[in-house]
Amino acid sequence: MSAARRAGAPAAGWRPARAGGGAAAPGASLAAAFLLAAATLAGCGGTPAASGASPAALSGDLTLLAAASLTEGFTDLAKDFERRHPGVHVHLSFAGSPTLAAQVEQGAPADLIATADAATIDRLAGEGLLNGTPETVATNRLEIAVAHGNPAGVHGLADLARPGLRVALCAATVPCGKGAATALARAGVQVSPVTLDPDVKSVLS
């Protein structure tokens, strides 16, 4: 997962964004502190100085756009961040990375954006929509999700090609779909999914 602060709104990955006119966004200190907390949680390290403000000085609203796969982790992180900084309220919005990027490009107000891939963040950075250097705060690992008890006996990628097995995948336009397509191609497995969904949460629903 990449993150950054955005110019006017957060973009994919942990990157700070700029406010209109190129000025630092009011939530820059909050964004930096939250980014540091996320990086620390993920074991990516970081230095306290990165927050740019002491814990006692942090207050205000922080708006974060994040990939759907980060829902549980970031929701817990936001609650913990608010507990540690009573003057801060974190607003979360989750969606597929392409949707998040489109929101940023359309001027959605946000302080941080965290996507499921580096490519989306790099694109936004190339468009001049982000401030600061993107950081990787977590990594994804592909998994095969099965019904409780695994009644279909799915144990590997090859099983997904079995006739009659209903398979749901992410659309090829989102990171989870690109990853699945790459894994299946490398394994030489051809799958006919019954649905191609916009994000991980939709696949699991």
N, C-alpha and C positions, 0 to 999 in steps of 0.2 A: 504494500500500500504506500502510495506517495502522498505527501501533504505539503501545503503551502498556504501563505496568506495571499489573498487576492486584492487586486485594485478594484475597490468598489464591492467586491464579493469574493468569497473563498473559491479556490479552484481545486481540481483533482490533486490528490496527494497533500502532504503537509506543506503548503506554501502560503505565505502572507500575501494578500492582495492590496492594491493601491486604492486610495479613495479618489473620487473625481478630481481631475486637475493634477494628479500626480502627488498630492499631499498624503502623508501617512494617515491611514485610517484611524479613527478614534479608538477602535478596539485593538490597535496593534499590540499593546502590552498584554492584553488579555489573550490575544491569539498566540503570542509567543509563549506565554506561560502554559497555555493549554497544550500547545505543540510539544513543549518540553515534558509535560506530564505524560503525554501519549508516548513519546519516544522512550521515556524512562520505563513506563509500564511494559513496553515491548522489548526492553533490554537493549535499546539502541544507544543508550548513554546520553550525554549532554551535560551542559554546565549551568548552574543556577543563574549565572549572569545573563543567560539567553533570554530570560523572561523580561528583563528591562525594568522590573518593578518589584518591590518587596511584597510578600504575600498580603500584608496589612493594607497596602495601597491599592490593591486590585478591587475594582467595582465596576458595575455597568452590565450591559447585555453583550453576549457573544453569540453570533450566528454561525453555525457550522453546517456545511453541505458535505455529506459523506456517503460512500458507496453502501448499498444495501447489505453487503456482507459484513459491514462493521456495526450493524444495528445493536446487537447485544453488548459488544465490547465498548462502544462509544457511549451508549446509554449509561452503562455503569460508570464509565470514566467521567461523564458529565455530572452525574449525581455526586461522585466523590469530590470533583473539582468544586462544585457549589458548596459542599459541606466544609471544605477547607477554606473557601473564600465566600463567606456569607453575603457579601455585597455583589456577587456575580450571579447572573442568570444565563444559562446556556440554552440556546434555541437550536434544536436539531432537526434536520431535514434529510431523509434517506431516499436514495433512488439509484438506478443504474448509472454507471460512470458517464455514458454518452448523454444521458438526461441532465446530469449535473453540469456537464460542460456546456450544454445548450443554455442552461439557466444562467450560467456565468456570462456567456456571450451575449445574452439578452439583457444583461444588467441586473440580475437578481442581487439583492442586498445580502452580503455575507462577509464574514471576516476570515474564515478558513474553508478550504475545500480539501477533502481527502478522497482520492479515487482508488479503484482497485488495480490500477496499472500506472506505469510511469509514462506511457505514450500519451495518455489523455492530458496529463499535467504538462508534458513537454509541448503539446500542441497549444495549450492555453498560454504557456509562457512565451511561445513563439509569436502569439498574437498580441503580446504586450499586456495581457490581462492579469498577470501575477507579479507580485513583488517578492524579493528575497530568493534564496536558493531552496529548491524543493528538497525534501528529506524523506527517506524511506522509514516509516515507523512500524511497519509490520509486513509479513509476507503471507501469501496465500498458498494453500496446498489443495490440489484437486482431491475430491472424495466422491465415492459412489454412495448415494443415499438410498436406502431400501426401506420397505415397509417393516413394521415391528415384527421381529422374529424371522425376517428374511424368507418369507414363504416361497419366493420364486427361486431361491438358491443361487443368488447372484454373488459371485466371489471375485470377479475380475472383469476387465474390459471386454474380453472375448464373449462373456455371457450376455453382454448387451446386444449382441447381434442375433440372439436366438429368436426364431419365429414366434410370434404371439406375445412377446414381452413388450410392455408399454414403457417407453423411455421418454423422459422429459429432459430437455437440454436448454441452456441459455442460448439466446440468439447470437449469431456470429459477430454482431456489432458490439457486443459487450465483452469485457475481459473474461468472464467465466465461460462464455461461449467460445472465444478464441482459444482459451486454454484446453477446453474439452476437445475441440476440433484437432488441435495439435497432438494431444495425447492419443486420440483415436487413430489419427493418420500414422503416427509412429508405430502403433501396435498393429497396423494393417487391419483395423476393424471398421466395418461399415455399419452404421446405425441409421434406422429410419425413425426418428423421433415423432411422437404424436403431437408434440408442442415445442415451440421455440420461444422461451420467455425472456422478458426484458431485464431480469435480474435474478439473483440467487433465491431471494425470498419467494418470488413467484414460482420458481421451479419446485420448491419444497412445499408449496401450499396445496 
